[in-house]
Amino acid sequence: MEPQETVDFTNWLAKADPRVMYEESANEIWHHALRKIPARAAKAAVMEHIRLYSTAPKPSDIATRAKQLMSSFAAKQRALTAAPAEPTDELPLRKRDPELWERLLEQGRQEAEKAKKERAA
């Protein structure tokens, strides 16, 4: 959030909750806490705080909640826009090397028969 956005935000916040002081020193504190938070996320965090708690919003509480909201939103976006699995250009072993495939298949059959005989004995 830019300094002017912080001034606008604290002005809005003081109107939303009169317990919050609107003065220059308070603006600096709020700006320090919210410098990496977009104004929209900060406002959403304040609205949620007011809805859930009876205490006045504090810069650290709002910054923490805004980060949580942004993280949650980003996770939802990633879930909605997951990239499809990329096809591999590599051929399966059966087509790439049929002789090796047959040899491994026969080896597996022999090991299965040997294990079956050992169990029977």
C-alpha positions as CSV (number, residue, x, y, z in Angstrom):
1,M,0.0,0.0,0.0
2,E,1.3,3.4,-0.9
3,P,1.5,6.2,1.7
4,Q,-1.5,8.1,0.2
5,E,-3.5,4.9,0.1
6,T,-2.7,4.4,3.7
7,V,-4.0,7.9,4.5
8,D,-7.2,7.1,2.6
9,F,-7.4,3.7,4.3
10,T,-7.0,5.1,7.9
11,N,-9.6,7.9,7.0
12,W,-12.0,5.2,5.9
13,L,-11.2,3.0,9.0
14,A,-11.8,5.9,11.4
15,K,-15.2,6.4,9.8
16,A,-15.9,2.7,10.0
17,D,-14.8,2.4,13.6
18,P,-14.6,5.6,15.7
19,R,-12.2,4.0,18.2
20,V,-9.4,4.2,15.6
21,M,-7.5,7.5,15.6
22,Y,-7.0,9.4,12.4
23,E,-3.8,11.4,12.8
24,E,-0.4,11.5,11.2
25,S,1.4,9.2,13.7
26,A,-1.4,6.7,13.4
27,N,-1.0,6.8,9.6
28,E,2.7,6.1,9.9
29,I,2.0,3.1,12.1
30,W,-0.7,1.7,9.8
31,H,1.5,2.3,6.8
32,H,4.4,0.4,8.3
33,A,2.1,-2.6,9.1
34,L,0.3,-2.6,5.8
35,R,3.1,-1.5,3.4
36,K,3.0,-4.8,1.5
37,I,-0.8,-5.3,1.7
38,P,-3.1,-4.1,-1.1
39,A,-5.8,-1.7,0.1
40,R,-8.6,-4.0,-1.0
41,A,-7.2,-6.9,1.2
42,A,-6.8,-4.6,4.1
43,K,-10.4,-3.3,3.9
44,A,-11.7,-6.9,3.6
45,A,-9.7,-7.8,6.7
46,V,-11.1,-4.8,8.6
47,M,-14.7,-5.6,7.6
48,E,-14.2,-9.2,8.8
49,H,-12.6,-8.0,12.0
50,I,-15.5,-5.7,12.8
51,R,-17.9,-8.5,12.0
52,L,-16.2,-11.0,14.3
53,Y,-14.7,-9.0,17.1
54,S,-15.8,-6.3,19.5
55,T,-12.3,-4.8,19.9
56,A,-10.8,-2.0,17.8
57,P,-8.8,-3.2,14.9
58,K,-5.0,-3.1,15.4
59,P,-2.5,-2.8,12.6
60,S,-0.9,-6.1,13.4
61,D,-4.2,-7.9,13.5
62,I,-5.4,-6.4,10.2
63,A,-2.0,-7.1,8.5
64,T,-2.1,-10.8,9.6
65,R,-5.7,-11.3,8.6
66,A,-5.2,-9.6,5.2
67,K,-2.2,-11.9,4.5
68,Q,-4.4,-14.9,5.4
69,L,-7.2,-13.7,3.1
70,M,-4.7,-13.1,0.2
71,S,-3.2,-16.6,0.7
72,S,-6.7,-18.2,0.8
73,F,-7.7,-16.3,-2.4
74,A,-4.5,-17.3,-4.2
75,A,-5.0,-21.0,-3.2
76,K,-8.5,-20.9,-4.5
77,Q,-7.3,-19.4,-7.8
78,R,-4.6,-22.0,-8.2
79,A,-7.2,-24.8,-7.6
80,L,-9.5,-23.3,-10.2
81,T,-6.8,-22.8,-12.8
82,A,-4.7,-25.9,-12.4
83,A,-2.7,-26.6,-15.5
84,P,-3.5,-29.8,-17.3
85,A,-1.0,-32.6,-17.2
86,E,1.5,-32.3,-20.0
87,P,1.7,-35.3,-22.3
88,T,5.0,-37.0,-22.5
89,D,6.7,-37.4,-25.8
90,E,8.4,-40.6,-24.6
91,L,7.1,-43.9,-26.0
92,P,6.2,-46.6,-23.5
93,L,8.8,-49.3,-23.0
94,R,6.6,-51.9,-24.7
95,K,6.8,-49.9,-28.0
96,R,10.2,-48.5,-27.5
97,D,12.0,-51.8,-26.8
98,P,9.7,-54.8,-27.4
99,E,12.5,-57.3,-26.9
100,L,13.3,-55.9,-23.4
101,W,9.6,-55.8,-22.6
102,E,9.2,-59.5,-23.5
103,R,12.3,-60.5,-21.5
104,L,11.1,-58.6,-18.4
105,L,7.6,-60.0,-18.8
106,E,9.0,-63.6,-19.0
107,Q,11.3,-62.9,-16.0
108,G,8.2,-61.8,-14.0
109,R,6.3,-64.9,-15.0
110,Q,9.2,-67.2,-13.9
111,E,9.6,-65.4,-10.6
112,A,5.8,-65.8,-10.0
113,E,5.9,-69.5,-10.8
114,K,8.9,-70.0,-8.5
115,A,7.2,-68.2,-5.7
116,K,4.0,-70.3,-6.2
117,K,6.0,-73.5,-6.1
118,E,7.8,-72.4,-2.9
119,R,4.5,-71.7,-1.2
120,A,3.1,-75.0,-2.3
121,A,6.0,-76.9,-0.9
